Amino acid sequence: MIPEKIIRIGSGAGYSGDRIEPAVDLIKEGNLDYIIFECLAERTIALAQLQKMQDPELGYDPLLEERMKACLTHCVSKKVRLISNMGAANPLAAAKKTATIAQELGLTNLKIAAVFGDDVMSMLDFSTQTFLESSEPLSVLGNKIISANAYMGVEGILIALEAGADIILTGRVADPSLFLAPLIHEFAWSMDDYPLLGKGTVLGHLMECAGQVCGGYFADGVKKQVPNLGNLGYPIAEINNDGLFHITKLKDSGGMVTPATCKEQLLYEVHDPSAYLTPDVVADFSNIILKEIEKDKVEVYGASGKELTGKLKVSVGYHDGYMADAQISYGGSYALERAQLAIEIVKERLRAKNLEVEDILFDLIGTNSLFKEYVSDINPQEVRLRIAAKTKTKEAAVKLVNEVETLYTNGPAAGGGISKLVTEVIAIQSILMDKKKVVPQVEYYET
């Protein structure tokens, strides 16, 4: 009798700046077949595109070099294949840099793939395409657009896997697709077996945020206590050919995997559980059953999927003015009253200088910064005032933060701990594009 094939996949990152040590532990001790690093948020690739414009050898994840130096040797010794969207706006440069790092580490016979083709700037149609969020035409942005990246699916990764790539670095690929691709490759799943693709997509969705499903985002410290969060482990998924899988973690790592932690992650960023749209399948989460089969091991079944839409989401990044952020603290008697007086002074100064802002917030942190209509009856002994505004020009933003700084000597009394920051705003909106227009490309580097 042929033994059942089982694939073990670890999640090595849930965002660009995530911890590296838990991923190293997974590679060394997790008996993995694959490690996946999911490192791209909505705005990340637009910011990476700005880096690439300044230097054509940049535009990939800023922690790529550190991650590769920490992980590559262990991946080779344990025969773990690595897949990641750390390529961001420049997968070719990321793959080239990774090859250089591998050579410096003395690692030979590695095949490194760059998967790209998600950059669709040249395909934008300013005359017909409109944004999903605002319903405005692309034409309103003129030359403010800096990036347009389609959410590709598994196709490019599959090409690289079938070519024997050990390391695959992509640009904008849908998060669950990073996990789904090795399952399709290993189990020879059909691209039109939508129920199976739905199961693999659910696995990817549960795994994509790394430590979240192990209790990181679950913990509240009181009712939902999670052990050893300082040593939070990252998850492992074990799946068979039929799409039945469970989520677990390393025995000695912190955190926990329970039906409750999985349920919270399952609902993360889901607009319709019965129709979760991806480039590979419309996944159906509505009948999922989560069953704890032993400590820190949750079996997941009941997911399915339907035929894909034929459209891809495209994230369009663009310049959208500047953000001014200035803060000052008040402590001791009448701290709240002095902070409120400071707000009135700044408002008066802005009117006097005729300083234009598109939007402005006055936050008393810990008092009304999150719940605007609610002000605590408690008289605080310390208050931190934050004034944040959006402006069209950098000059206006600089003037605003400087006005907050002048409170230090111009009253109210005893203000201190001033901070001020001016940053360019890179905004994101979305359009839809015909999937057939977006063709993945793959190039290889070998050591």
TAQUIBEL-V272168 format. One record per residue. N is the residue number from 0. RES is the residue in one small letter. SS is DSSP state (@ for helix, = for strand, . for the rest). BURIAL is # if it has 9 or more other C-alpha atoms within 8 Angstrom, else .. D_FIRST is the distance of its C-alpha to the first C-alpha in Angstrom with 2 decimals. Layout:
{{N/RES/SS/BURIAL/D_FIRST} {N/RES/SS/BURIAL/D_FIRST}}
//
This chain:
{{0/m/././0.00} {1/i/././3.81} {2/p/././6.25} {3/e/././9.09} {4/k/././12.00} {5/i/=/./15.18} {6/i/=/#/18.65} {7/r/=/#/21.63} {8/i/=/#/25.09} {9/g/=/#/28.40} {10/s/=/#/31.79} {11/g/=/#/34.50} {12/a/=/#/37.56} {13/g/./#/38.88} {14/y/./#/42.10} {15/s/./#/44.06} {16/g/././45.68} {17/d/././42.83} {18/r/././42.25} {19/i/./#/40.45} {20/e/@/./39.62} {21/p/@/#/36.83} {22/a/@/#/35.02} {23/v/@/#/35.38} {24/d/@/#/33.98} {25/l/@/#/30.88} {26/i/@/#/30.28} {27/k/@/#/30.89} {28/e/@/./29.06} {29/g/./#/26.72} {30/n/./#/23.66} {31/l/./#/24.13} {32/d/./#/22.88} {33/y/=/#/26.07} {34/i/=/#/29.51} {35/i/=/#/31.69} {36/f/=/#/35.47} {37/e/./#/37.16} {38/c/./#/40.87} {39/l/./#/42.77} {40/a/././44.96} {41/e/././47.17} {42/r/./#/50.20} {43/t/@/#/48.50} {44/i/@/#/48.06} {45/a/@/#/51.69} {46/l/@/#/52.90} {47/a/@/#/50.74} {48/q/@/#/52.32} {49/l/@/#/55.74} {50/q/@/#/54.69} {51/k/@/#/53.53} {52/m/@/./56.91} {53/q/@/./58.66} {54/d/././56.43} {55/p/././54.01} {56/e/././51.90} {57/l/./#/51.25} {58/g/./#/49.85} {59/y/./#/46.46} {60/d/./#/45.49} {61/p/././48.07} {62/l/././45.51} {63/l/@/#/43.28} {64/e/@/#/44.76} {65/e/@/./44.51} {66/r/@/#/40.91} {67/m/@/#/39.83} {68/k/@/#/41.71} {69/a/@/#/40.04} {70/c/@/#/36.46} {71/l/@/#/35.91} {72/t/@/#/35.73} {73/h/@/#/33.14} {74/c/@/#/31.08} {75/v/@/#/31.07} {76/s/@/./30.29} {77/k/@/#/27.41} {78/k/././26.17} {79/v/./#/26.89} {80/r/=/#/27.97} {81/l/=/#/31.13} {82/i/=/#/32.22} {83/s/=/#/35.63} {84/n/./#/38.56} {85/m/./#/40.95} {86/g/./#/42.22} {87/a/./#/44.38} {88/a/./#/47.26} {89/n/./#/46.57} {90/p/@/#/42.94} {91/l/@/#/44.21} {92/a/@/#/46.42} {93/a/@/#/43.68} {94/a/@/#/41.27} {95/k/@/#/44.13} {96/k/@/#/45.05} {97/t/@/#/41.49} {98/a/@/#/41.37} {99/t/@/./44.66} {100/i/@/#/43.42} {101/a/@/#/40.30} {102/q/@/#/42.61} {103/e/@/./44.91} {104/l/././42.03} {105/g/././41.16} {106/l/./#/37.81} {107/t/././37.08} {108/n/././34.63} {109/l/./#/34.26} {110/k/=/#/34.17} {111/i/=/#/35.98} {112/a/=/#/36.16} {113/a/=/#/38.96} {114/v/=/#/38.24} {115/f/=/#/41.48} {116/g/./#/43.21} {117/d/./#/43.70} {118/d/=/#/47.43} {119/v/./#/49.07} {120/m/@/./52.69} {121/s/@/./53.78} {122/m/@/./52.30} {123/l/././54.28} {124/d/././56.59} {125/f/././59.57} {126/s/././61.11} {127/t/././58.37} {128/q/./#/55.84} {129/t/=/#/56.48} {130/f/./#/55.02} {131/l/./#/52.80} {132/e/././54.43} {133/s/././58.12} {134/s/././58.20} {135/e/././60.52} {136/p/=/#/60.31} {137/l/@/#/59.10} {138/s/@/./62.60} {139/v/@/./64.06} {140/l/@/./62.52} {141/g/@/./64.08} {142/n/@/./63.42} {143/k/@/./62.01} {144/i/=/#/58.35} {145/i/=/#/56.59} {146/s/=/#/52.93} {147/a/=/#/50.71} {148/n/=/#/46.95} {149/a/=/#/44.38} {150/y/./#/41.22} {151/m/=/#/38.63} {152/g/./#/34.98} {153/v/./#/31.75} {154/e/@/#/32.70} {155/g/@/#/34.37} {156/i/@/#/31.78} {157/l/@/#/29.03} {158/i/@/#/31.19} {159/a/@/#/31.50} {160/l/@/#/27.82} {161/e/@/./26.96} {162/a/././29.75} {163/g/././28.19} {164/a/./#/30.71} {165/d/./#/30.34} {166/i/=/#/33.08} {167/i/=/#/34.03} {168/l/=/#/37.39} {169/t/=/#/38.43} {170/g/./#/41.57} {171/r/./#/41.65} {172/v/=/#/38.11} {173/a/./#/37.34} {174/d/@/#/36.03} {175/p/@/#/32.72} {176/s/@/#/32.04} {177/l/@/#/31.74} {178/f/@/#/28.62} {179/l/@/#/27.31} {180/a/@/#/27.41} {181/p/@/#/24.70} {182/l/@/#/22.33} {183/i/@/#/23.12} {184/h/@/#/22.69} {185/e/@/./19.36} {186/f/@/./17.67} {187/a/././19.76} {188/w/./#/21.34} {189/s/././24.06} {190/m/././27.59} {191/d/././28.53} {192/d/././25.71} {193/y/@/#/28.28} {194/p/@/#/26.50} {195/l/@/#/23.81} {196/l/@/#/26.63} {197/g/@/#/28.50} {198/k/@/#/25.81} {199/g/@/#/25.74} {200/t/@/#/29.53} {201/v/@/#/29.78} {202/l/@/#/27.73} {203/g/@/#/30.21} {204/h/@/#/33.16} {205/l/@/#/32.28} {206/m/@/#/31.77} {207/e/./#/34.62} {208/c/./#/37.38} {209/a/@/#/35.69} {210/g/@/#/37.54} {211/q/@/#/38.64} {212/v/@/#/35.39} {213/c/@/#/35.57} {214/g/./#/38.93} {215/g/./#/41.37} {216/y/././42.97} {217/f/./#/42.31} {218/a/./#/44.53} {219/d/././48.12} {220/g/././49.00} {221/v/././50.14} {222/k/././48.06} {223/k/././44.93} {224/q/././44.75} {225/v/./#/42.04} {226/p/././41.71} {227/n/./#/42.51} {228/l/@/#/43.11} {229/g/@/./44.69} {230/n/@/./41.30} {231/l/=/#/39.38} {232/g/./#/35.77} {233/y/./#/33.99} {234/p/=/#/30.82} {235/i/=/#/27.16} {236/a/=/#/24.82} {237/e/=/#/21.07} {238/i/=/#/19.34} {239/n/=/#/16.04} {240/n/./#/15.59} {241/d/././17.15} {242/g/./#/20.19} {243/l/./#/19.93} {244/f/=/#/21.57} {245/h/=/#/23.74} {246/i/=/#/26.81} {247/t/=/#/27.60} {248/k/=/#/29.71} {249/l/./#/30.21} {250/k/././31.03} {251/d/././34.43} {252/s/./#/35.63} {253/g/=/#/38.23} {254/g/./#/37.96} {255/m/./#/35.53} {256/v/./#/32.84} {257/t/./#/33.48} {258/p/@/#/33.39} {259/a/@/./37.09} {260/t/@/#/36.77} {261/c/@/#/34.04} {262/k/@/#/36.23} {263/e/@/#/39.19} {264/q/@/#/37.30} {265/l/@/#/35.74} {266/l/././39.32} {267/y/././40.57} {268/e/././42.30} {269/v/././40.93} {270/h/././43.57} {271/d/././41.59} {272/p/./#/38.29} {273/s/././37.44} {274/a/./#/38.18} {275/y/=/#/37.50} {276/l/=/#/38.46} {277/t/./#/36.67} {278/p/./#/36.67} {279/d/./#/33.04} {280/v/./#/32.92} {281/v/=/#/35.03} {282/a/=/#/32.95} {283/d/=/#/33.34} {284/f/./#/33.45} {285/s/././35.25} {286/n/././32.46} {287/i/./#/30.64} {288/i/=/./29.73} {289/l/=/#/29.71} {290/k/=/./28.31} {291/e/=/#/28.83} {292/i/=/./25.76} {293/e/=/./27.37} {294/k/././30.37} {295/d/./#/30.45} {296/k/=/#/27.15} {297/v/=/#/27.47} {298/e/=/#/24.79} {299/v/=/#/25.94} {300/y/=/#/25.07} {301/g/./#/27.12} {302/a/./#/28.24} {303/s/=/#/28.57} {304/g/=/#/30.60} {305/k/=/#/32.97} {306/e/././34.27} {307/l/./#/36.15} {308/t/././39.94} {309/g/././40.55} {310/k/=/#/42.88} {311/l/=/#/42.65} {312/k/=/#/44.64} {313/v/=/#/47.03} {314/s/=/#/48.66} {315/v/=/#/52.22} {316/g/=/#/53.96} {317/y/=/#/57.74} {318/h/=/#/60.80} {319/d/=/#/62.20} {320/g/=/#/65.12} {321/y/=/#/65.30} {322/m/=/#/64.56} {323/a/=/#/67.19} {324/d/=/#/66.15} {325/a/=/#/68.72} {326/q/=/#/68.74} {327/i/=/#/71.35} {328/s/=/#/71.41} {329/y/=/#/74.13} {330/g/=/#/74.38} {331/g/././76.72} {332/s/././79.14} {333/y/./#/78.97} {334/a/@/#/75.93} {335/l/@/#/74.74} {336/e/@/./78.22} {337/r/@/#/78.62} {338/a/@/#/75.26} {339/q/@/./76.33} {340/l/@/#/79.66} {341/a/@/#/77.86} {342/i/@/#/76.06} {343/e/@/./79.43} {344/i/@/./80.89} {345/v/@/#/78.08} {346/k/@/./78.41} {347/e/@/./82.17} {348/r/@/#/81.68} {349/l/@/#/79.27} {350/r/@/./81.80} {351/a/@/./84.62} {352/k/././82.79} {353/n/././81.56} {354/l/./#/78.06} {355/e/././75.64} {356/v/./#/72.15} {357/e/././69.55} {358/d/=/./68.13} {359/i/=/#/68.88} {360/l/=/./67.57} {361/f/=/#/69.47} {362/d/=/#/67.10} {363/l/=/#/68.13} {364/i/=/#/64.91} {365/g/././63.99} {366/t/./#/66.61} {367/n/./#/65.88} {368/s/./#/63.60} {369/l/././60.62} {370/f/././62.37} {371/k/././65.48} {372/e/././67.24} {373/y/././66.86} {374/v/././69.12} {375/s/././68.78} {376/d/././71.83} {377/i/././71.25} {378/n/././73.70} {379/p/././71.53} {380/q/./#/72.84} {381/e/=/#/71.03} {382/v/=/#/70.10} {383/r/=/#/68.56} {384/l/=/#/69.79} {385/r/=/#/67.57} {386/i/=/#/68.98} {387/a/=/#/66.61} {388/a/=/#/67.69} {389/k/=/#/66.54} {390/t/=/#/69.09} {391/k/./#/69.43} {392/t/././70.74} {393/k/@/#/70.07} {394/e/@/./73.78} {395/a/@/#/73.83} {396/a/@/#/70.86} {397/v/@/#/72.58} {398/k/@/./75.79} {399/l/@/#/74.03} {400/v/@/#/72.32} {401/n/@/#/75.60} {402/e/@/#/77.38} {403/v/@/#/75.08} {404/e/@/#/75.76} {405/t/././79.50} {406/l/@/#/79.12} {407/y/@/#/78.97} {408/t/@/./82.73} {409/n/@/./83.98} {410/g/./#/82.78} {411/p/./#/81.67} {412/a/././82.02} {413/a/././79.47} {414/g/=/#/76.70} {415/g/=/./74.36} {416/g/=/./70.93} {417/i/=/#/71.23} {418/s/=/./68.37} {419/k/=/#/68.44} {420/l/=/./65.95} {421/v/=/#/66.14} {422/t/=/./63.00} {423/e/=/#/62.32} {424/v/=/#/60.35} {425/i/=/#/57.37} {426/a/=/#/56.39} {427/i/=/#/53.36} {428/q/=/#/53.15} {429/s/=/#/50.57} {430/i/=/#/50.54} {431/l/=/#/47.97} {432/m/=/#/47.16} {433/d/=/#/45.34} {434/k/@/#/41.86} {435/k/@/./42.26} {436/k/@/./45.14} {437/v/./#/43.11} {438/v/././41.16} {439/p/./#/39.18} {440/q/=/./39.96} {441/v/=/#/38.20} {442/e/=/./39.75} {443/y/=/#/38.36} {444/y/=/#/39.80} {445/e/=/./38.39} {446/t/./#/39.27}}
//
